[in-house]
Amino acid sequence: MSDRNRSLCSFCPEVFPLGPHKASLTSPVRISRSSAMLTDFFWLCVKPNPVSELQVTDVGIAEATLSWHSDNSTVATHMLLEGFEDETNSSSQVLLNISGLEPGFQYQFSLFLPEPCQAQGDPNATQNRTAFEPNTLVYKCNLQKGARLAAEIPQNTRVNVFGLNSGTSYQVTVLSQAANETEGDPQKRIFKTNSSQVVNIQVEEVSDTEVKLAWENSDNSSSSYTYRIHVAADGHSFDQNSNNTYVAIRGLNSSTLYNFTVYPKRNQDPEGQPAFAQTYTAPHPVSDFRVQDFTTTSISLAWNSEASSFRILVQELTNHSLPRNETHQEKQLLVTGLTPGTPYCFEIFPQAPDGREGLSRKLVQTTEPSIVSDIEVVSVNTTAIHLKWQNRDNASLGYRYHLLVETDGSWVFNSTIGFLNETIGDLVPGTRYNVTIYPEVGNGTKGSPASKVVYTRPSPVSTINISSISTTEVTLSWQETDSASTGYTYLIILVEGGSVSPVSTSINQTLTVRNATITDLSPGTFYEVRIYSQVGEDALQGEPGHTSFCTGELFQTISFKFNLVPKQSTLTLRWPCPPGMNNGFSLTVHSGEWSQEISLPPCNSTDVTDDFNVTHLNYSTAYSISLTTLSCGKKSFPIQNVSQTSITDPPPPDGLPNIFPISHNSLKVKFGKFEASHGPITAYAVILTTDGSGNKSSADFLKYTYDDFKKGTSKTYVTYLMSMKEERAASALSDVLKYEVIVGNESTTDGYYNGKLEPLSSYRACIAGFTNITFDSLHLINGTESYVSFSLYSDAVSLPQNPAVICGAVFGCIFGALVIVAVGGFIFWRRKRKDAKNIYTKSKIIKVENFESYFKKQQADSNCGFAEEYEDLKLIGVNQPKFAAEIPENRGKNRYNNVLPYDISRVKLSIQTQVTDDYINANYMPGYYSKRDFIATQGPLPNTLKDFWRMVWEKNIYSIVMLTKCVEQGRTKCEEYWPSKQTQNYGDITVGIISEIILPEWTIRDFTVKNTSESHPLRQFHFTSWPDHGVPDTTDLLINFRYLVNDYMKQSPPESPVLVHCSAGVGRTGTFIAIDRLIHQMENENAVDVYGIVYDLRLHRPLMVQTEDQYVFLNQCVWDIIKSQKDSKADLIYQNTTAMTIYENLEPMTAFGKTNGYIA
């Protein structure tokens, strides 16, 4: 369009935007008009197209970016910026009104003018210019034209507007401008700048009256801002302004919750978005922080404060251990678990409800040191006391101790020391003192006091006077010089024997006066007197005063006993200690011209002296012994006794026996007496041997006989035994060769057969000499228990050939044969006849299945068969020696003169003082299992009770079977040897009864037997239904009784024999033992041997099974058992039916009926 055409547009009427149904012309149109006068053409100007894509971007607090697009018909644009004055956008103010903005460029405006900025004019005026004229409005609006936009958006326009108000609504209107400055329809946009905002608000510091806050502004250009801080708490509020992003708010109340709101504001902008913070002010520090009380392990604290809770920091100041933190709501606190005597720092922090702490307060307090312990008097004398004590506190090394000593209200010692001991001197003897000790820490903190009452020692008594002395009494008096002696007591000690005797007896008396009469002393005794002054509850003693004296008239010992030591030349003496004290004893031992005096130590009257052995004496020698008591330099009257030492093996002779042959089958032995220095020789034995080795015999060969020699059992045997009481086979020769013996003459001496010797054999002889000879159960010499020695073997001699063999061999042989046949036939006939009579000499074993016929046969004709058997047993064992029973000292120990124990099996007790002490009327009896299953004895006599109980103890007896009543038919059969109620002593043996159960047929008693410290139980089975010399009414009673005893025997030690007795210890006793053996034999062998068992019993004790009725009764018992066994078809017909009933007081059950006086 030409300039002319452009100028024509100025005359065109303005065309405003058309409505939706109107056309709009957007380019010049040529129009012709004619008139009468003139024909001409002109241009019609139309509006340019409106801008498009109007956008508001990058909106900030004070800036925004505006952009739009213009088409090619637009040469410039007109921008109008309005600001709304309120939230309703109802009124506005034009802030920018600028035209001539050329498309394709970027513009920038800064609105910092007090009035709206308007710029109008030719848009070309700014073309190709980088700045506007300084005096134009464009310059005043800080308009800056930037660089051309990118080529791909040539028609875009971008405007950056700065200096806007924050949080304000704006409207931008853009109109397109044509070259003729015709403007198109307006395009509008409304936008709102962002509000400024406070962020990251922080409570920097808090005290009880002040809070410091700090924050940030979301607008980086925050330097032009001011801030209003709104403070609110407890219903009241106020505002405080700040030009900075921090503030200190003062004048606040302590421990109060405050709300803080910070509003930003820039110039005339509305306030921006606030930030909020909340906090409590710190509490005021506590006041009157104090210690109310403290102990060794705790401190009580208290304080005043408006705070609701408190944190207390506890720090130990000595070892600087880790501190303790404790939180409490109360205004007082008891801190426990502390260490005694230790300083602690306590720091208290008041706390607001949110835990915020105020300023602290501190105090230091030391715990009380522990009270001292174990105050001890280490030593004390009359004027000084040395004390020590303990304190176990860890901090006690730094303690000091305040020590106070007081008596009668006056202080005699007051000092502070750093040690755990102290000596207090210059005190008064025998006086009471109160000692008080306070522990104290270095800073002056004292602990609780500990006290103790102590006394000084009294002074020794002085001037002890003895007014009078008698045999049992003494009167004493003394003086005392201490001022405190009115409170004294006096201890008097009289020591028998003083320091001379190793064992002394004291007599003690405590008095409150200074004189005393002591009674009940021992005559003839030396006494040391000690008198102690005592004071106080513990009777503190002073040094004693001393004196001594002797009572008159010395006691002598009552008696003394001897004990022989077997096979030793020693005497053992024992005597009771005499009353009173003694200095020892003088013992004199003499025999003939020899004597010896021995000094013995003193003894204590409460004990029996230990055994004293007098050694190196001669064997079998009588000694006179005298014993004198010594005391106070005096001697008692002596007591005397005579005893003989023991015997032992005789000394072996020096010479050999002489032997020489006297025929082809005999020889003569000549030998001299053995020396009797070790005891009288009681017997000699001639020992013969064909053994050429060895030159001396031994005790092992004493058991061999001629029969053993003939059987080849031994080459050595005893051929002759000579008792010195008879010396029946010897003739006096000389002192050197006293005795001679013919060996081989077929004699028999004490069971040893002197058989013929063998012709052409070589023999040697040896002599055995005995001072004591004992025999075993087979009546052979017991070499172990005998006292024996042996001579050397003689030289060997050989016997000649039989002369009959040499002379008339043929005739002699024929004639000899006839004679021998005749003689042999005669001897055979005699022996056959004799054997027919004694066919069952030692045994008659009957099988159980054959016993019925045997029993009926023997029972026929009024027990005729049993009577014959019993008659054959009458002489069994009667020739055995009974030397011990016949000694005069032992005769009074036998109840019956015709019932004496055989030596071979008698029970020997221990020797007490006399050799005969070993005797008691008792024998070991064989049972089924052992040769010593039983002991058979007589009923005890009054003088043998101690021996009886000694036998029970020494032979380890656990059960006694008593088969008699103590009194029968008005005669005493047995002494009641047991205690009925209380414990009773029988010599050294103590017996106590435990229980007693009485039944119709028997009584059971249990005892305890004790010797010194050892004891064992004992049960007595007392069968009360057996008449003397008779038999029980029925067999079942005795059989049941036997099973009762047998059951108890099984519980006893295996080496414990059963002690069985009646009155004489033979009839009823033998029957009971035989029944026990018979039952065992039937159970184990299915056979019985009544005859053989009685035969064996009579070899060990005379008259066992004393009557024919008792012998028949034994067979009747066997037959009843066998019959019952057949009926019940059981292995054992008798079970112990009573063993389980005797303790229930039930009568024993009878299993059989009675027929003709015996059990059928």
ZAFIVEX-231212 format. One record per residue (C-alpha): residue in three letters; y, z, x. Coordinates in steps of 0.2 Angstrom, whole numbers, plus 5000, padded with zeros to 4 digits. Last residue first. Layout:
# residues N
ALAYZX;...
//
This chain:
# residues 1160
ALA430055655005;ILE431355775012;TYR430555935017;GLY430156095008;ASN428756024998;THR429855884991;LYS431655884991;GLY432655724985;PHE433655614996;ALA435455544998;THR436455704996;MET438255674996;PRO439455775006;GLU440555884996;LEU442355824994;ASN443855925002;GLU444855765004;TYR444855775022;ILE442955795023;THR442855635012;MET442955495025;ALA441755565037;THR440655615023;THR439855455019;ASN439555415037;GLN438355275034;TYR436555315035;ILE435255185030;LEU435655075045;ASP434954905045;ALA434854885027;LYS433354855015;SER433854995004;ASP432155055001;LYS431455015018;GLN432855095026;SER432655255016;LYS430855265021;ILE431355245039;ILE432655375038;ASP431555495029;TRP430155475042;VAL431355505057;CYS432055655049;GLN430255725045;ASN429755695064;LEU431255805069;PHE430855935056;VAL429055945063;TYR429855995080;GLN431056115072;ASP429556195063;GLU428556205079;THR429956305087;GLN431256305101;VAL431756125101;MET432356145120;LEU431456295126;PRO432056275144;ARG433456155149;HIS433355995159;LEU431555955159;ARG431356025142;LEU432555885136;ASP431455755143;TYR429855825134;VAL430855835118;ILE431255645120;GLY429455595124;TYR428755685109;VAL429955615097;ASP429755435104;VAL430355315091;ALA430355125090;ASN431454985083;GLU432254985101;ASN434154985098;GLU434455065080;MET432855165081;GLN433255235099;HIS435055275094;ILE434355375079;LEU433055465090;ARG434455515103;ASP435555595090;ILE434055685082;ALA433555745099;ILE435355815103;PHE435355905086;THR433555985088;GLY433956045106;THR435456135100;ARG434556215085;GLY433256275097;VAL434056285115;GLY435856345116;ALA435356535114;SER436656555099;CYS437056375094;HIS437856265106;VAL438356075109;LEU439756015120;VAL439855825119;PRO440155745135;SER441855655140;GLU441655515152;PRO441755385138;PRO443455455132;SER443355505114;GLN443555395099;LYS441655345098;MET441255535099;TYR442155555082;ASP441055435073;ASN439555515082;VAL440055685075;LEU440055625057;TYR438455535059;ARG437655695065;PHE438255785050;ASN437555655039;ILE435855675048;LEU435955865047;LEU436355865028;ASP435055725025;THR433655825032;THR433655955018;ASP433556145018;PRO434056155036;VAL432756215049;GLY432256385056;HIS432356485072;ASP434156535067;PRO434656475049;TRP435556305048;SER436956285035;THR438556325044;PHE438756175055;HIS440456195064;PHE441156025071;GLN442556075083;ARG443855945087;LEU444855955104;PRO446555865108;HIS447255855126;SER448455945136;GLU449355945153;SER450856045158;THR449956205163;ASN448256195156;LYS448256155137;VAL446956135124;THR447556075107;PHE446356115092;ASP445656035077;ARG444356125066;ILE443056055054;THR441956165044;TRP440156135038;GLU438956145023;PRO440056205009;LEU441656135016;ILE443156225026;ILE444556115034;GLU445456195048;SER447056125056;ILE448056135072;ILE447356285082;GLY448156325099;VAL447156355115;THR447956395132;ILE446856385147;ASP447456485163;GLY446456635158;TYR446056615140;ASN447756615131;GLN447956615112;THR449056515100;GLN449156595084;LYS448056575069;SER446156595071;PRO446056575089;TRP444356505096;TYR442956605104;GLU442256695089;GLU440756775099;CYS439056705095;LYS437456775088;THR438056945083;ARG436757025072;GLY436957075054;GLN435756945047;GLU436856805056;VAL438556835064;CYS439556705073;LYS438656575062;THR437656445072;LEU437656255075;MET439256235084;VAL439656055090;ILE441156045101;SER442155885104;TYR443455825117;ILE442755905133;ASN443455855149;LYS442255945160;GLU443556055168;TRP444456095152;VAL442956135141;MET442156225156;ARG443656335158;TRP443656375140;PHE441856435142;ASP442256535158;LYS443756615149;LEU442556665135;THR441256725146;ASN441456915145;PRO441556925126;LEU439956815126;PRO439956625122;GLY438556545111;GLN437356475124;THR437556305131;ALA436956125130;ILE438155995138;PHE437855815131;ASP438055635136;ARG437655685154;LYS436055585158;SER436855435149;TYR436555305135;TYR435255395124;GLY435755565128;PRO435255675143;MET435755855144;TYR436955935156;ASN436556125157;ALA437456285152;ASN437356465156;ILE438956475166;TYR439056495185;ASP440456425197;ASP441256595199;THR439756655208;VAL440556605225;GLN441956725221;THR443856695220;GLN443956545208;ILE442556425212;SER442556275200;LEU441256265187;LYS439456205189;VAL438456145174;ARG436656175177;SER435456025179;ILE434356055194;ASP434756245194;TYR433856265178;PRO434856365165;LEU434156535159;VAL433456575142;ASN432256715144;ASN433556855148;TYR434656805133;ARG436556805132;ASN436756765150;LYS438356815159;GLY437756985164;ARG436456915175;ASN437756815185;GLU438256945198;PRO436356995200;ILE435956815205;GLU434556765193;ALA435556625184;ALA435956545201;PHE434156545206;LYS433456465191;PRO432056355199;GLN430956235190;ASN429256305185;VAL429556305166;GLY429856115166;ILE428556075152;LEU427456225149;LYS427656225130;LEU427556035127;ASP425656025125;GLU425756155111;TYR427056045102;GLU425955895102;GLU424456005095;ALA425556075081;PHE426155905077;GLY424355845074;CYS423956005064;ASN425455975052;SER424556075038;ASP422955985039;ALA423755815039;GLN425455795045;GLN424955705062;LYS423955575052;LYS425355555039;PHE426655535053;TYR425655405063;SER425255305047;GLU427055295043;PHE427655275061;ASN426855105063;GLU428254995057;VAL429455095067;LYS428455075083;ILE427855235090;ILE428155285109;LYS427255435114;SER427855495131;LYS427655615145;THR425855685144;TYR425255575130;ILE423455565135;ASN423355755140;LYS421655805133;ALA420855635136;ASP421655645153;LYS420755795158;ARG419055725153;LYS419455565162;ARG419955665177;ARG418355765177;TRP417255605174;PHE418255515188;ILE418055655200;PHE416155665196;GLY415955475198;GLY416955475214;VAL415955615221;ALA414355525217;VAL415055355223;ILE415755435238;VAL414155515242;LEU413155365240;ALA414355265250;GLY414455395263;PHE412555385265;ILE412555205267;CYS414155205278;GLY413455345288;PHE411855265290;VAL412655105296;ALA414155185306;GLY413255325313;CYS414555395324;ILE416255295326;VAL416755285308;ALA416455465305;PRO417555505320;ASN419155435311;GLN420155345324;PRO421555445333;LEU423355485328;SER424755415338;VAL426255525343;ALA428155475344;ASP429355595352;SER430355705341;TYR431755645330;LEU433455735333;SER433755885322;PHE434655865305;SER436055945295;VAL436156005277;TYR437356075264;SER436655995248;GLU437755895236;THR437555725243;GLY435755755249;ASN435155795231;ILE433355855235;LEU432155785222;HIS431855885206;LEU431855725196;SER433555785188;ASP434255805205;PHE434055955217;THR435156065227;ILE434956155244;ASN436256265252;THR436256325270;PHE434956185273;GLY434056135289;ALA433255955290;ILE431855945304;CYS431355775311;ALA429555705315;ARG428955545323;TYR427255455319;SER426155325326;SER424655265316;LEU422855255322;PRO422255355307;GLU423455365292;LEU424155525287;LYS423555635273;GLY424755685259;ASN426055835260;TYR426655815242;TYR428455865238;GLY428655945221;ASP429256115228;THR427856125241;THR426256025238;SER424756035250;GLU423755885255;ASN423455945273;GLY424355795280;VAL425655885290;ILE425256065296;VAL426856165299;GLU427456275313;TYR428956395314;LYS429856495327;LEU429756385342;VAL431256445353;ASP431256625347;SER429456635348;LEU427856605337;ALA428056685320;SER426956595307;ALA427456465294;ALA426756405278;ARG427456545266;GLU429156575274;GLU429456655257;LYS431356675254;MET431656545268;SER431056405257;MET430056265266;LEU429956085260;TYR428555975267;THR428255785268;VAL429955715266;TYR429955535268;THR430355385280;LYS429555215280;SER430255185263;THR429755095247;GLY428055045255;LYS427055115240;LYS426255245251;PHE427955305258;ASP428655315240;ASP427155415235;TYR427455525250;THR429155565244;TYR430955485247;LYS432455575241;LEU432855665257;PHE433055495266;ASP434855465261;ALA435355635269;SER435155555286;SER433855555300;LYS434155545319;ASN433455455334;GLY433555275327;SER432155145327;GLY430255185328;ASP430055185310;THR428355275306;THR429355425299;LEU429055605294;ILE430355725288;VAL429955915287;ALA431256005276;TYR431956175280;ALA432656305267;THR433956445265;ILE434756445282;PRO436056585281;GLY437856515284;HIS438856415296;SER438356535311;ALA436456525306;GLU435856425320;PHE434356325315;LYS432656415319;GLY431356335330;PHE430156195327;LYS428256165328;VAL427456015319;LYS425555995318;LEU424655835314;SER423455765301;ASN422455605297;HIS421355585313;SER421455765317;ILE422555895326;PRO423955775332;PHE425455845341;ILE427255875336;ASN428655975345;PRO430355975336;LEU431755925347;GLY433056045354;ASP434956055352;PRO434956105334;PRO436156035321;PRO437456165316;PRO437256215298;ASP438156115285;THR439456235277;ILE439656415271;SER441156485263;THR442156635270;GLN441756815264;SER442956925256;VAL443557105257;ASN445057185250;GLN446457305255;ILE448157355248;PRO449457425260;PHE450657565255;SER452457495256;LYS453457465272;LYS455257495274;GLY456657405283;CYS457557375266;SER455957285260;LEU454257245267;THR452657235257;THR450957265265;LEU449357165263;SER447657215271;ILE446157095273;SER444357145278;TYR443356985282;ALA441556945279;THR440856795288;SER439956645281;TYR440956525292;ASN442156595305;LEU443956595303;HIS445156455309;THR446256465293;VAL447056595282;ASN447756495268;PHE449256555258;ASP449256495240;ASP451056495232;THR451756665226;VAL451656705208;ASP453356685200;THR454756795193;SER454656925207;ASN455256805219;CYS454356795236;PRO454656845254;PRO453956755269;LEU452356805277;SER452056885294;ILE450256875300;GLU449257005309;GLN447556965317;SER445957065320;TRP444357045330;GLU443257195334;GLY442257185318;SER443157075306;HIS445057085304;VAL446457005294;THR448157095293;LEU449557025281;SER451357085283;PHE452457035269;GLY454156975266;ASN455957045264;ASN455657105246;MET456657115230;GLY456057205215;PRO454357205206;PRO452957145217;CYS452456965218;PRO450756925211;TRP449456885224;ARG448556735230;LEU447456705246;THR446556555251;LEU445156595264;THR444656455276;SER443056425286;GLN442856255276;LYS441356195267;PRO442056235250;VAL443756325251;LEU443456505245;ASN444756575234;PHE445356755236;LYS446356865225;PHE447756995227;SER448157155219;ILE449557265213;THR450857225227;GLN451757385233;PHE453357455226;LEU454657535238;GLU455557695234;GLY457457705235;THR458857575231;CYS459657495245;PHE461557465247;SER462857335250;THR464757305250;HIS465957165248;GLY467657135239;PRO467756955232;GLU469156835235;GLY470056805219;GLN469356735203;LEU470056635189;ALA469356695173;ASP469556535163;GLU470656615150;GLY471656705163;VAL471356825177;GLN469856885187;SER469657015201;TYR467956985209;ILE466757125215;ARG465257075226;VAL463857195230;GLU462357145241;TYR460757235235;PHE459257285246;THR457757335235;GLY456657495236;PRO456657515217;SER457257375207;LEU458857395197;ASP458857435178;THR460557515179;ILE462357475186;THR463657605183;ALA465457535184;ASN467157575189;ARG468857485189;VAL468957455171;THR469057285161;LEU467257245165;THR466157095168;GLN464357125173;ASN463157005183;ILE461457045191;SER460856905202;THR459156865208;SER458856795226;VAL457756655233;PRO458056615251;SER458056805255;VAL459156875269;SER460856825261;GLY460756965249;GLY459057035245;GLU459457055227;VAL461156995223;LEU462257115213;ILE463757035205;ILE465257125198;LEU466557025189;TYR468157115185;THR469457085172;TYR471357085176;GLY472757095163;THR473457255170;SER473257185187;ALA474857095187;SER475757205200;ASP474257185212;THR473557335221;GLU471757355214;GLN470557495219;TRP468657515218;SER467257615209;LEU465357595210;THR463857695202;VAL462057645207;GLU460457645197;THR458557605198;THR457857705213;SER459457815214;ILE461157785222;SER462757885219;SER464657865221;ILE464757695230;ASN466557665234;ILE467457495235;THR469157525244;SER470057355240;VAL469957225227;PRO470457055233;SER472156985227;PRO472156895211;ARG472356705212;THR473856615205;TYR473756565187;VAL474056395178;VAL474656345161;LYS474856165159;SER476256055151;ALA476555875149;PRO478355815145;SER478755655135;GLY479655515146;LYS481355515153;THR482455365155;GLY483655395170;ASN483855225177;GLY482455255190;VAL481155295177;GLU480755475174;PRO479055565170;TYR479355745164;ILE478155885171;THR478056065164;VAL477056205172;ASN476956375164;TYR476456515176;ARG475356665173;THR475256785187;GLY473756855198;PRO474756855214;VAL476656815213;LEU477256645219;ASP478256605235;GLY477556425234;ILE477456275223;THR476456125231;GLU476755955224;ASN475755805219;LEU476055635211;PHE477555595222;GLY479455555219;ILE480055725216;THR481355805204;SER481455995206;ASN481556155196;PHE480456295202;VAL480456485198;TRP481256465181;SER481256635171;GLY480656655153;ASP479156765158;THR478556635170;GLU479256455172;VAL478856305183;LEU479856145180;LEU479455975188;HIS480455815185;TYR479455675191;ARG480155505198;TYR479455335194;GLY479555175204;LEU477655165207;SER477355205189;ALA477755035183;ASN476054985179;ASP475855155170;ARG474255255175;ASN475155415178;GLN474055555186;TRP474355735191;LYS474255845207;LEU474556025209;HIS474556145224;ILE474756325219;ALA475456455230;THR475556645232;THR473756715229;ASN472856555232;VAL472756395223;SER472056225226;VAL471956055218;VAL472556125201;GLU472555975190;ILE473655895178;ASP472555755172;SER473955655163;VAL475755615164;ILE476655565149;SER476955375149;PRO478755315153;GLU479855285139;THR480355105137;THR481955045146;GLN483354965135;VAL484554825138;LEU485754755125;LYS486354575121;ARG487354495107;SER487254315102;LEU488454185095;GLY487854105079;GLU486354005076;ARG485953865064;GLY484353895055;ASP484853805039;PRO485153975030;ALA486354025044;GLN485554125059;PRO486154275069;PHE485554265087;ILE485054435095;GLU484754455114;PHE483554605119;CYS483354635138;TYR481954745142;PRO481754885156;THR479954945159;GLY479355125159;PRO477855095147;THR477454905144;LEU477854835127;GLY476654795113;THR477954835099;VAL479754785094;LEU480254875079;LEU481654775070;GLN483154815060;LYS484354705050;GLU482954625040;GLN482654435039;HIS481654425055;THR481254295069;GLU480454345085;ASN480454255102;ARG479554325117;PRO480054295134;LEU478854235148;SER478654365161;HIS480154415172;ASN479154545181;THR480454685180;LEU481754615167;GLU480554595152;GLN481454475140;VAL481454485121;LEU482354355111;ILE482854405093;ARG483154275080;PHE484054325065;SER484054295046;SER485254305032;ALA486854335041;GLU488154455036;SER487854565050;ASN487554745055;TRP486254795069;ALA484654895072;LEU483254905085;SER481755015087;ILE480854995104;SER478955005107;THR477655045120;THR478155205128;THR479355255114;PHE481055205108;ASP482255245094;GLN483855175086;VAL484355055099;ARG485954965094;PHE486854805089;ASP488454875081;SER488954695076;VAL488054535074;PRO488954375079;HIS489754285065;PRO488654165056;ALA488853975061;THR489553855048;TYR488253775038;THR488253585037;GLN488453435026;ALA489053255031;PHE489553105020;ALA490252935024;PRO491652855014;GLN491852665009;GLY493552605011;GLU495152675005;PRO496352534997;ASP497252435009;GLN499152475012;ASN498952505031;ARG497052535034;LYS496152675026;PRO494352755030;TYR493752895019;VAL492753045027;THR491753165016;PHE491253335022;ASN490153465012;TYR490253645019;LEU488853775017;THR489553945023;SER488854055037;SER490654085043;ASN492154035032;LEU493253895039;GLY494953905046;ARG494653745057;ILE494153565055;ALA494153475071;VAL494253285069;TYR493453125076;THR493652945073;ASN495552955076;ASN497052945065;SER496453105056;ASN496853175039;GLN496353345031;ASP495953365013;PHE495553525004;SER494153604993;HIS493653754983;GLY492053784972;ASP490953864986;ALA491353724999;ALA492253564999;VAL493153465014;HIS493853295011;ILE494253205027;ARG495553065025;TYR495552935039;THR496852825046;TYR496452645052;SER497452525063;SER496352565078;SER494852515068;SER494852335073;ASN492952335075;ASP492752375056;SER491152475053;ASN492052625058;GLU491152765068;TRP491052945066;ALA491453115074;LEU491553295066;LYS491953465074;VAL491653615063;GLU492653775065;THR492653955059;ASP490854025063;SER490553885076;VAL489953715074;GLU490053565086;GLU489753375085;VAL489253355066;GLN488953165066;ILE489553025055;ASN488652865060;VAL489652755048;VAL491352745039;GLN491552585029;SER493052455027;SER492952365011;ASN492352185011;THR493552045005;LYS493351984988;PHE493151804982;ILE493851684968;ARG493651494970;LYS494751354962;GLN494851164963;PRO496451084957;ASP496550914949;GLY497350784960;GLU499050784968;THR500250634970;GLU501050654986;ASN501350464987;ALA499950465000;ALA498850554989;GLN498650744989;SER497050844984;LEU497251014977;VAL496451174983;THR496651344974;VAL496051504982;GLN495851664972;TYR495851834981;SER495052004977;THR495352144989;GLY494152264998;SER495052245014;ASN496752165014;LEU496851995022;GLY497651975039;PHE496551825044;VAL496251655035;ASN495151525044;VAL495351355035;ARG494151215036;THR494451035030;ASN493050905028;GLN493450715027;PRO492750675045;ILE491150775043;GLU489950675054;ALA491350645067;ALA491450835070;LEU493050925066;ARG494650885074;ALA495351025084;GLY496451165078;LYS498051175068;GLN498851345069;LEU499851425055;ASN500551585060;CYS501451595043;LYS503151595052;TYR502751445061;VAL502351345045;LEU503951415038;THR504951325051;ASN505951385065;PRO504651385078;GLU504151205075;PHE502351185072;ALA501051185085;THR499651065090;ARG500450915084;ASN499550745081;GLN500050755063;THR501050905058;ALA502450815050;ASN501250695043;PRO500950825029;ASP502650795024;GLY503450955018;GLN502951125011;ALA502551295019;GLN502551455009;CYS502151635016;PRO502151775004;GLU503251925009;PRO502952065021;LEU502151955034;PHE500451995043;LEU499451855035;SER498651755050;PHE498151575046;GLN497051465055;TYR496651275052;GLN495251155056;PHE495450965054;GLY494550825046;PRO495650815031;GLU497550845034;LEU498351005026;GLY499950945020;SER500251085008;ILE500351275010;ASN500651404998;LEU499951575005;LEU500151744998;VAL500451714980;GLN500351874970;SER499151914956;SER498951994939;SER497452014928;ASN496152024942;THR495452174933;GLU495252274949;ASP497052274952;GLU498452174962;PHE497552014964;GLY497951904979;GLU498351724978;LEU498051584991;LEU498651404986;MET498051264997;HIS498751084996;THR497750945003;ALA498150785013;VAL497750605014;THR496550594999;SER495950424994;ASN494550435006;ASP493650584998;SER494050765002;HIS492850905006;TRP493151085006;SER493151245017;LEU493851415017;THR493351545030;ALA493751735026;GLU494651875035;ALA495152055033;ILE493552155029;GLY492452005031;VAL492051845021;ASP491151715032;THR491151585019;VAL492251535004;GLN491751354998;LEU492551204989;GLU491251074989;SER492350944981;VAL494250904982;PRO494950824967;ASN495150634965;PRO496850564967;LYS498050554952;VAL498750374946;CYS500350284951;LEU500750124941;TRP501449984951;PHE502849864946;PHE503049674941;ASP504549584934;THR505249464920;LEU507049474916;MET508249444902;ALA507249414888;SER505949534894;SER504349524902;ARG503149664909;SER501949644923;ILE500749794928;ARG499949804945;VAL498749954946;PRO498750094959;SER497150184961;THR496350334953;LEU496550304935;SER495850434924;ALA494950404907;LYS494950534894;HIS493450614885;PRO493150754897;GLY494950804899;LEU496050714910;PRO496850804925;PHE498650794926;VAL499550624927;GLU501350644934;PRO502550504928;CYS502750364940;PHE504450354948;SER503950424964;CYS502550304965;LEU503750164967;SER504050224984;ARG502350194989;ASN502450024983;ARG503949994994;ASP503150075009;SER501749955007;MET500050005000;
//
